[in-house]
Amino acid sequence: MQNRNLTSRVFPRVLLLGLCFSPFVVSAKTIMIVGDSLSAGYGIQPQQGWVHLLQKRLEQQYPKQHKVVNASVSGETTSGALARLPKLLQTHRPDVVVIELGGNDGLRGQPPQMIQKNLANLIQHSQKAKAKVVIFGMKMPPNYGSAYSKAFENNYKVVSQQYKVKLLPFFMEGIAGNKQLMQKDLIHPNAKAQPILLNNAYPYIKGAL
């Protein structure tokens, strides 16, 4: 009888310990955003930015299952991000990499072929690190001419098809050209635009999880 009572007290504790250290416990997935000022939250408070809103939405829908790392830098180019990416991948070991880049390259008139090559390399590095990739497309203002704009926009379609990654065709959909949603420079979205950016991005990010 005494042994039976001892077993009844000890067994639940052993079972609990086994559950705590079970190899089937799921760790949080890391989503890393590699972008420019659109994701860095230029001109707005950090908590207003779409990346912060993404973390909040994920936490509400899937508590403690996701971690968002914002590796975005205002003014970033595809070349600059390519130089930073290996260290970022090593440090954060993301499950998903979101590439929101190319806009600054285009505004500086960089050759579309160079932009495409850099985007391809960013994807390749991420995939070699076992991360799923989502890429956000951008568009150029009309004054850059139709030939350059078409070549620029086509870059995103080409690399997404070549490397079989999810493509959001135009990250600024519903925002670009709307002065009420833009800052005074008419380049950067304001705080009101951030929930729209999140709604544009969320289905593609969720689909990669």
Secondary structure as UniProt FT lines:
FT   HELIX           2..20
FT   TURN            23..24
FT   STRAND          29..35
FT   HELIX           37..40
FT   TURN            41..43
FT   HELIX           46..48
FT   HELIX           50..61
FT   TURN            63..64
FT   STRAND          66..70
FT   TURN            74..75
FT   HELIX           78..92
FT   STRAND          96..100
FT   HELIX           103..107
FT   TURN            108..109
FT   HELIX           112..128
FT   TURN            129..130
FT   STRAND          132..136
FT   HELIX           142..144
FT   HELIX           146..162
FT   TURN            163..164
FT   STRAND          166..168
FT   TURN            171..177
FT   HELIX           179..181
FT   TURN            184..185
FT   HELIX           191..193
FT   HELIX           194..208
//
